[in-house]
Amino acid sequence: MPDSDYPIKVLVIDDLADNRTLVRLDLEDEIENIQIIEAANGREGLAKMENDIFSLVICDLMMPGISGIEVLEKSRKFEGQFEVPFIFLSANKQKDAAEQVLKAGAIDFITKPYDLYEMINKVKNLSRIQHLNRQLFLSQKKLQQNNQMLHNLNKDKDEVLRIVSHDMRNPLSNILGLASLIKTEGVEDEEELIHMADMIEKSSGSLLHLVNSLLDVARIESGRIQVDITQVDVNNLIKASAGNFDFLARRKNIKLNFDLLKGGITAYLDGPKMDQVIGNLLSNAIKFTDSGGEVSLTTRFMGANGQKKVLEVSISDTGMGIPEEILSGVFEQFGPHQRPGTRQEKGTGLGLSIVKRFVELQNGEITIESLPGEGTTFYIRFGEDVLRENKRYEEKKALNT
């Protein structure tokens, strides 16, 4: 039966090869499930400790170059390393030598020649203690991670409650108020009635967008969201998406520019999700661009020697830009990027996190460049696999024929 149900890895540091061999053979003969790693000097020992995890270090006290105590002290400075117990071996039998190493942080001091069974028992016991300490350390680390996750989930819950209690209440109040006004007082003027209907439609649209965003986040986090790959014309998809924002752009006196590849682009993507991606990015671009600004939509191929290796879709604006300190968090759910637009337009803090996930679900990537006061550009890139009929699309076509 093995001495332990976990591997024991011991580092033996000694400048004399015969000493290392003796320790290795003694331990391997008496302890099962053990691995001995040798180092011929202090520097070599430190290099191995920096790149590996050991149950125990058995180290010579006096070595040329770096002494055993220096090895111990330097190893304690490795970032992210769990402290490894040291046993020092030395021919020096003086009491002050033992006191010196124990004061430096060693677990034990054994004089040469050592008693075999004393050595065996100490290696077994210290390895077991180290194993239990490491398990406790990992459990504490996992607990801290779980606590942080719960803290983040609690913050997200508070944000959802804020959306429900504030962002949803406003459009609902508008709808209920206008409906009550029409019902109780009536509206004789047709133009006023059309205006009230427009307000109800706008409030309903805002409410529906909020609900859909929350549902998308819930489906993403539960892993229940799927992609439905079909053949799409990317240029037509972009134009159709932009058409939904033409009125909003004209109302803010913002020009929409198109620089799309000639001849169309056939790709294999999830059309509705890409429409939502383009729509979210366009909505953001318009929201954060002042009157008289521009928003540009571009498609191009990237690749060496004219090869169509990558399809890139970019959406850029001449708006207010994003401060550097919050740029890295723009794709976070409820992240620090939440800001009102140029006309104090508000958002949920969910749109960009949904955009990123939808792009990634289609094996794409999205990046951002921004300069405060100059504008922002989002780049969506897909590999060449979206430019040909991939396996998923072929399987779907076969089922439908």
N, C-alpha and C positions, 0 to 999 in steps of 0.2 A: 504493500500500500504506500503511495507517495507520502512524503513528509508534509506536503501541503497541497491544497486544491487550487493554488495559484502559483504562477511562476516566480521563482526567486532569482533575481539578477544581482550579482555581486561584482563590483569593480575592485580589482586588486592593483594598487599602485606601489611599485617598488623598483628601484633602479637596478636591482640584481635579479637576473632572469631565474636563477636557481630558487630564490626565495618565492617568486611568483609561482613557479611550477609546483613547489612543495605545497603552498596554500591551495592551489587549484586542485591538485590530486587528492589532498586530504578532504576537501569539501565535496568534490565529485564522488568520492568513494563512500562517503557517509551520509550525504543528503541527496534524495531524489528530487527531480523537478528543479534543479538548480542550473544556472548558467553563469559561467565565470568569464569576465572580460578583463584583459590585462592592459596595463599602461606602464611604460618603461620609465616615466618621469612625471613630475608634477604638471608640466604644460600639457603633455599628452592626456593625462588624467582629466584635467580641466576641460579640454576639448571634447572628450567623450561624455563628460557630465553635462555639458551645455547642450548636447544633441541627443541625449538618451535619458531614460528614467531608470534609476537603480534602487534596489531594496536596501542596499548597504554598501559602504565603502570601507575597505580594509587598506590602510595606508601606512607606509613606512614613515617614521618621524623625520629622520635625517636623510635628505637626498640632495644631490648637487643641483644648482639652479634655483629651484623653488622647493622650500621645505614643506613637510606635511602640513604644518599649521597654516602656512600661506595658502596651500591648496584649499584647506577648509574655509579660511576667511574669504578667499576670492569666490568660491562656489556659492557662498551665501548671498552674493551680489547679483547672481543671475536673475533676470527679470522673469516672473511667472513660474519659477522653479519651486517645487515643494522640497523643503529641507530634507536632505538625506543623512541618516545617522552615520557617524564615522567611528571606526575602531582603529586605534593606532597600534602598530607593532614596532617595538624598538628593543635593541639589545641593552639600552640604558635602563638599569634597574633602580636608579636613584628616585627618591620620593618626589623631588621637585619636578622631574620630567612628567610624571603622572599628573601632578597638580597643574602644570603648565597646559597640557592638552585638554584636561577637563575644564579648565577656566576658559579656554578658547572655544569650547562648545562641543567637544567630542563626547561620545556616549561612554567609551571605555578605553582602557589602556592595557595592553597585553605585552608582557616581556617575552623576548626570544631567549631560548627556544620555548615555544608555547605548549601548553597542555592540550592535546588533541581534543579531548571531550569537553574541556572548558570552551575551546574555540567553537566546536560544533554546536553546543547548546546556546552560546551567545548569538551565533549567526541565525539559528532557527528562531530564537525568541525575538531578537531585534527585527528580523524580517517580518515576522507575524505582526509585531507592534506597528511597524511601518506600513504594512498592508492595511491594517485596521485604521490607522491614522489617515491614510490616503483615501480610503473609502468614506471616512467621516468628512474629510475635506471636500471630496467630490459631492457628497450628499448636501453639505452646507452650501456649496456653490450652486447646485441644482435648485435648492430651496430659495436662494437669493434670486435666481433667474425666474423661478415661478412667482415669487413675490413681486418682482418687477413686472412680469407679464400681467399679474392680477391688477397691479397698480395702473398699468397702461389700459387694460380693459375697463377699469373703473372710470378712467378719464374719458375713454371713448363712450361709455355709457352716459356720462354727464353731458358729452357733446350731443349725443342722440336726443337726450331729454331736452337740451337747449333747442335743438332743431324742432322737435315736436311742440314744445311749449311756446316758442317764439316765431321761428321761421314759418312754421305751418299755420300758426294761429293768425298771422297777418292776412295771408290770402283767404283763409277760411272766413275771417271776419268781413273781408271785402265782399265775398260771395254772398254770405248770409245777409249783410247789411243792404246790398243792392237788391237782392231778391225780395227782402222784406219791404223795401221802399216801393218797388214795382207793384207788389201785391196789395199793400195797404193804401198807397196814395195814387197809384196808377201813373202812367207817363203818356201824355198826349202828344208831345213833340217827338216826331219820328227820329230826328237827328240826335236828340238827347237819349232816346231809347237805344239807338245804335251805339252811341258812346258808352252807355252803361253795359250793353252786351259785350262790347270790346273789353271793358274792364273785368267783367266776369270771366271772359275767355282767357285773358292774360293771367288773372289770379289762379284760374283752374290749371293753366299750363304750368305755372310756377309750382303749384301744389303737386301736380303729377310728376314733374321733374324731381322734386324732393323725394317723393315716395319711391320712384324708380331707382334713384341713387341709393337709398337705404336698402332696397331689395337687392340691387347689384352687389353691394358690399356684403350683405348677409350670404348671398349665394357664393361669392368668391371665398369668404372666410370658411364656409362649410365645405368647400370643394365640390359643390353641386353644379357649378357653372361649366358649360361645355362649349366647344366651338363647332360651328357647322360650316365646313369648307365648301365653297362653291366657286365657280368661275365668274370673276367680276372684271369689269373694265375700270381700272383705277381712276383714270381721268374723268369718266362719267360719274363715278361715285363722288369724287371731290366736288365736281360742279353741282351735283344734286344736293350735297350737304351744304355747300356754300349758298345755294339758292334759298335755303331756309333762314339764312341770316342776312339776306340782302336788305330787307326792310330795316333791321336793327342797325346795320352799317350805315345806311342812308340817313337814318334818323340822327346818328351821331356825326354825319358828314365825314365818314371814313371810306376811303376807296379800297375796293377789293381787286387785287391784281392776280392774274393767273399766268404762270410760266410752265406750261405742261408739255411734256414730250409729244411730238407730232405722231399721228398715226394710232394713238391709243396704246394702252398697256394692259395686256391680259395677265391676270394673276389669280392665284388660288388662295382665297382668304375668306374670312367670315364677314360677308357684306354688312349686315346690320351692326355688328360690333365695330367695324371700321367706320361706318357712318357715325356711330356714337363717339368714336375717338376724334374724328375730324370735327364733329360738331362741338365737342367740349373744348377743343383747342381753339377753334374759331371764336366761340363765345368768350373765352378768356382773353384772346387777342383784342377783340372789340371792346371788352369791358375795361381793359387797361390802356387803351389808346385814346388820346385826346381828339377832339374835333379837328378835322383837317389832316389827320394822320392816314397811314396806309397799312393794310394787311395783305401779305403776299403768300400765295400757295404755289409750291414748286414741286415738280417730279423730275427725277433724273436717274440714270444708271451710273453705278460706280464700279470700276474694275480696270485692271491693267490690260493694255493692248486691245482695247475696245471690247473686252469680254464683259457680258452683262452678268456680273457676279452679285451685285447688290442693288436692290431697288430702294431709293430714298425718297421719302415724302417729307417736305418741310413746310412749316407754317411760321412766318415771321411777322413782326409788327414793329412800328416805330413808336411804341408807347413808353410808359414810365419805367420799364425795366424792373429787375428784381435785385434788391440789395444783396451783396455777396454773403452776408451773415445768415441769410435764410435760403440761399440758392440750393444748398445741398439737401434741404428738407422739403422741396416743392412737391415731391411725389408721395410724401407721407400722408397717411390718413389723419385728418384733423391736425396737420402739421403747422409749423410756425409761419407758413406762407400766406395764411388767410389775411387778406387785406381788402378793403373796399375799392371799387374801380374809380375811374376818373369822375364819375357822377354818383359816387357813393353806392354803386351797385354791390350787392352782397352775394356771397356764395356759401355753400355748405362745408367746404373744406374736403369734399369727397371726390370731386371731379377728376383731378389729376391722378389720384391713387387708382381710380377705376381705369383711366386711360392707360396707365402703365401696365396694369394687370391684363387688360384686353390685348395690348400689343404683345406681351410676353406669352399669352396663351396661344398666339399664332406664330410663335418662335421668332418674334421680332424683338427689337430693342428701341428704346426711346431715350434721347439725351436732350440737354438744354444748354443754350448759351445766352447770356443776358448781360447787359450793361445798364446800370441805372441812368435814366434820362435819355437813353438811345434806343432801347427796344429789346425784344426777346425773340429767339428762334427755337422752335422745337423740331428735332430731327427724328423721324421714324424710319428705321432701316430693316429690310427683310432680305434674307439670303436668297440665293438663286433657286432654292427649292420651291418658292412661291411662284416662280415663273414657268414652271412646267407642271404637268398633271401628276401630282404626287399620289402616293399609294392610297391615302384616305379618300381622295376625290375619285380615283378609279374604282374603289370598292363601292362607293356610294352610287356611282353611275351604273355599276353592274346590278345593284339591287333594284334600281328604278327601271331597268330595261326588261 
